[in-house]
Amino acid sequence: MSGTTTAGTRRSAGVPRQRVRRAQWLTSLGDRRPDAGANRWTVLVVLCVSLLLVAVDATVLHVAVPAVTEDLRPGAVQLLWIVDAYPLVCASLLILFGTLGDRVGRRRVLLLGYGLFGVASALAALAPNPEVLIGARALLGVGGAMIMPATLSVLRQVFPDRRERALAVGIWSAVAAVGAALGPLVGGFLLEHFWWGSVFLINIPLMAVSLPVGRLLLPESTGDRDGPWDVAGALMAAFGLFGVVLAVKRLGGGEPPLTLATVVPGAVGAALLVLFVRRQRRRTHPLVDLGLFARPAFGTSVGCIVLAMLALVGLELIAAQYLQLVLGLTPLQTGMRLLPLTLAAMAAGLAGSRMLHLLGPRVMVGLGFVLTAAAVVSLTAMGADDRPTLLFGCFVVLGFGLETTLFGAYESMLSEAPAESAGGAAAIGETSYQLGAGMGIALLGSVMNATYAPGVAGTRGVPGEAADSASHSLGEAYEVASRLGGPGGAAIRSAARASFVHGLHVTLLVSAALLLAGAVAALRLPRRPS
């Protein structure tokens, strides 16, 4: 019998002897293969470390802006690009590099991203002028766009079993939440001890370790290589997303919606994206399989990610302003107040696999939306006085509910996409995350401004020009109050605080409405994991 088996193996399907020996050798490696046994979790650690750096870098510069301004003296436009170049470039290139990874190898793109991220970090830390810093931030965005979808698509390959993959996705998404929250804390700590460039230098040793470790441990994988890679389509997607995200960011920064600086990039970007969709539908081998959106679980998951980020990111920005400007907390105290949100998100990520098994995608995502909406509505009890117990409870429920939603949505999206399209699917998910965040800042920021400004502009006993300046933001109102002094300054300060709290309440209710819309959308998800 052994002779028959040997002969069959040697001649089966005309496979050469050396290929059979190689297959037998790979089998004998057992758990030493990169995607086998305990090594899967080692791979997850490497992916999470790289994702943590990318997430931290998206927010770490915010607290360093005053130091950068004092040192490099950028103009107003230059300062805007210093802050926005990274997320703008990263969001624009996610689809390009996600699909390129499917074509040339996801590990290869990921390792190139590691290298570029390290080089760009050094360039940013040592930037002698604003132009170099803007260019370095843009290069960081390119590196981030290489890393983010690659981590998720490699994870999709390394964990083929859905239950294990659910746990891995939970850890991955919790790390993303932790990274965004750690950014201001890490930046604030470094600025207390070093110069502003240190917020970038911390990336270099970690990337220097991740590059050789990733090359050793991460498995290589590709998707369907039939047909040529659609270079023109990739550029259409990149420039289209760049235009749309730029317009959204300008709106979020208070730019009037009908100015050329907002309308032109938004219109050109939207037109390019429409052409991109039409091109993909005509091609035999499309860059992105738009047929994925015909699957209810995939399209709904993407929509839920957008709605969750739409409701949350603008709200987080406004909440940070409330804690610092209304309650008078320091940046470090503000970060500590937001820490329960992060810890609850981590707990939800770690428990996500079990919840998905018990509840199924539909109930899990819908429940996450409802919990988050309940926490947001409860936050309307906040006023001019500090209520730390209320904030703590609401932030815990908010973090747990949001992470539950994002976990269920990401896991359903990944499971619905075929393995050969993992890079493209991951890029779509990350792009929806970035677009939702940008639109949230624009939408909720506009709601906040619309409700805040009228209560300040007509303050009695204050010159009209001063009241108009104070109506732009609470921070500017405090500056105006300090200049005026006396009863006028006290009046403008009191009116601004009251108007900000009122605007916060309205914004919270709008955010809750968006979250409940997400709960309704989640009804299209399957009851049980497929």
C-alpha positions, 0 to 999 in steps of 0.5 A: 500500500505504501508503494502505491501511495508513493507512486500516486503522489509522485505522478499525481496530476503530473506534479514534479518530484521537487514540488512534491518534496517541497510540499512534504517539507512545508507540511513537516514544518507544522507550527513553524509556518507563519500562519500556523498555530501560536504564530498566528497570534505573534503575527497579530502582535506585529500587525497591531504594533504597526497599526498602533503607530499609524493611529497614534500619528493621526492625533499626536501632532494636535497638542504639538501645534503651538510648539510647531507654530512657535518654532517654524512660524508657519502661515495659517494655510501652512499650519492647516496643511501641517495638520491635515496632510497626513489624514488627507493623503492617507485616506486618498491612497487607501484603495490604491495601496489596498488593491496593489497589495492584492496584486503584488503581495500584501506583505511586500506593501506592508514592509514598504510602508514600514520603511517609508513611515520610518524615513518620513518620521525622521524627516518630520522630526528634523524639518527646518521649515514648514514646507519640509514638515508638510512634505514629511507629513504627506509621506507619512500619509503614504506610509500609513495608506500602505500599512492600514489596509495591509494589516487587515487583509493579512489578518484575514488570511492568517485567521481563516477560521471565523471564530478566531478571526473575530477575536483577532479583529476585536483586538485589532479594532481595540488597538485602533481605538487606543491609538487614536486616544493615546495620540494626545497623551503621548504627545503631551508627555513628550512635549513636557520633556523634549522638543516637538520633533520627538512626537515623530522620533518615537516611530523610528525604533518601533518601525526599525524593529517591525521591519525585520520582524515582519519580514521574518514572520508575516506570510506573503499573499496575493489576490486574483492576478488575472488581467493587468492592474488598473493604474488609471482606475487607481489614480482616479480613485486616489484623486477623487478621494483626495478632492472629496476629503479635502472639501469635507475637511474644509467644511469641518474647518469652518469654510463656507460651503459655496466657496471655490476652495470647497466646491471645486475640489468636492465637485472634481473629486465626486466626478472622478469617483463617478467615472471610477465606478463606471470604469470598474463596472465595464472592466473584465478585471476591475480594481475593486469588485463593486459586486461586493456592495450588492451583498447586503452584509458588505454594503450595510457594514460599510454604511454602519462604519460611516454612520458610527464615525460620522456620529462620534468623531465630531462629538469627540472633538467638541467634548474635548473642547467642553472639558478644557474650555468649559470645565477648565481641565488641562490637556492631560486631565482631559485625556484622563477623563476620556480614558474610560472610553478607551478602556471600555472600547478595549474590553468590547473588542476583546469580548467581541468574538463571544458576543458575535457568536451569541448575538449574531451580526444584526443584534450585535451591531444594532445593540452597539448603536443603541447603547452609544445613542443612549450614552450620547443622550445621557450626556445632555445632562452636562452643563457648566458644572463638572459632573465627573460620575456622569461623564465616567458612566457615559464614556464607559457606555459610549466606548463599549457601544461604539466598539461593539458596533465597529467590531461587528461591522468590520468582521461582517465586512471581512467575512463577506469579502472573498480572500482574493479581494481582502486588500480591496475590501480592507481598503474600502472599510478604512476609507469609509472610516476616514470619510465618516470621520471627516464628514462627522467633523464637518456636519457636527461642527456646522451644527455646533457653530449654527447653535453657538453663534447666535447666542453670542453675537447679540450680547448686550453691553458688548461692541458689535465687532467684539461680539462677532469675533467671540461668536466664531468659537469659545476659545476666541470668546475667551480672548475677547473677554480678556481684552475687554475686561470689566462687565463687558468681558464677564458678559461675553464669557458668560454668554459664550459658555451658555451658548456652547453648552446649548450647542453641545446639547443640540449636537448630542441630539443630532449625533444620537439621531445618526446612531439610531439611523445606524441601528435601523440600517443594521437590520439588513445584516444577517442574524447569524455569522455566515 
